[in-house]
């Protein structure tokens, strides 16, 4: 159930490891609670859980590289105003 009040911005960093699949549940629950969730995946994490999974759960693009086309400063933008990392 979404919480009334200002939208919270969460940056969820996911690194490689067999338990990283649990971050899918966290991303879904935060989104359902009304948070804006931006996911950052390491290359190793993307081998366990594909970026498209997080995109479907959060409705937002997933950052998988510091040098993605079209997102020259995405890693800097993500660091500007999160409520939780």
N, C-alpha and C positions, 0 to 999 in steps of 0.2 A: 504494500500500500504506500503510495507516495506521501511524503511528509510535506506539510504546508510550509511555505517560507521560501527563501531564496534558493535557487538551484546551486547545488554543490558541484564543484569540478574536481574529479579524481583522476590522477594519472596512475595507472596500474602497470607496473613493470613486471614482466614475466621472463624468467630465465629458464634455461634448459634443465630438466630433471623430470623424472617420471610423475611426480606429484603436481606438475604445472597444470594438468588438466583440471585441478580443483579451482584454478583461477577463473575458469569459465563460469562456475556457479557464482563466484564472487562478483564478476562483471555483470552477470544477469541480475543478481539481487540488488546491486547498487543502482543499476539502470531502472529497475522496477520501482525503487524507492525514490526515483526522481533525479538522481545524480547524472551529470554528464561525465561519461567515463571514456578517457582516452587510453588506449592500450599501446604499450611499447614492448615489442618482442625481440629477444635475442635470436640469432640464427638457430641456435640449438633448441630454443623453445618452439620455434616454427616447425621443427621436425616432429614434435609431439602434438602440437595443436596448431592447425593452419590459421593464418590471419583471417581468412574468410569466416571462421567460426566466431571470432570476436567481433568482426564487422556485423554479423547477423545479430549477435546478442546486444550490441551497444548502439547500432545504427550509425557508427562513426568509422572513419578509416583508421587502419592500424599502422603504426610506425614500425618498420623493420630495419631501417637503415638511416644513418645520419645524412646520407647523400641521395635520397629518393628524388626523382624528377618531379618538378612542380611543387616541391616542399623544401625549398632551399634552407629555410631557417625553422623548420618544424620543431626540431629539438629545443630550440631557444624559445619559441612561442609556447610550448608545453610547460616550460619552467616558469613562465611569468606569473600566472595567477591560480595555481591549483590550491584547493583547500586541503587536499590530502594526497600524499605520494606513497 
